[in-house]
Every structure is written in structure tokens, then in C-alpha cells.
Amino acid sequence: MIIEKENIESYIPQRFPFIMIDSLIHADESGFISSFQVMEENIFSENGFLTEPALIENIAQTCAAGFGFIGQKNNEGPSIGYIGSISNLTVHQLPDYGTTIITKIEITNSLGNIFLIKGRNTCNENLLIECEMKIALA
């Protein structure tokens, strides 16, 4: 684990109650991996599950933490990112309370400060959602 839960706010702009990532497990120029435990108290929880907006935000925050980690490693500091678009979104299932989501990001292309990524969340090796995002770093 390269960023623990108690330090995650140093790498992402979001604050409680909108934090949808617990830890960053891996980060390099090709992609990122994070984890997040689903809690009933989450603002995006509904009827025993974490809802789609939280899973999409989890992918975006995994990118923010990954880019922030790489920025700090390169003495650049964390960057603010903006979602330019979301495409090819497929929802397979929603995670139950008490489970842990693993999110994997693959950086598929970049042009300057604009990145095309593929993101997917899994829980107990079951695919939750997958999508592509265009992320612009400020």
C-alpha cells in the first residue's frame, strides 16, 4: 500500500462525506489501483448497496490519488483534475455493505495534460462497473 486511509486526503481534493477511496495500492505511469470499503453510512448507500454514482466517483478519485502521488513523487505537488467525459459505461452489479472494492485504472492514451483512462471496479472478483473517462489535469 502506498497511501493509507489516514493520508488519502493529501492526494485528492474531495473531503468527507464525499471520499470514495480508502487507499492507493499501486501507481505508475501506466495506471493505478485503489481499495474502498463499502459502509452503510456512505452518502451514496441505498437499499443495502453502494450506488452507481459512488462507483463512478471511486474511479475518478482513484485517478486523482494516482496522479497526486506521481506529482508528489516528481516534486510537482497534487494536480486538480476534471472529468471531461465518461463513455462506454456498463453497470454489472452493485456492491453490498461491508465489502471491499478494488479499482483498477489503465491509462490508455495521453496528450499533454489530457488522459484517456479505462476504469473498472471489482468486489470479490466480480465486475461492478467499467467505463472510459477523459481526465484533464489543471
QUISUL-V416828 format. One line per field, one symbol per residue. phi: phi as a letter, one per 40 degrees, with the letter a starting at -180 (. if undefined). A space follows every 50 residues. Layout:
phi: ???
//
This chain:
phi: .bbcdcbcccbbccbdcccbacabcaaaccibbbbaccbccdcbcafgbc cddccccccccccdccccccccccfbgcbcbbccabbfcbbcabccdgcb cbbbbbccaaagbbbbbbbabbafgcccbaabbbbbcc
//
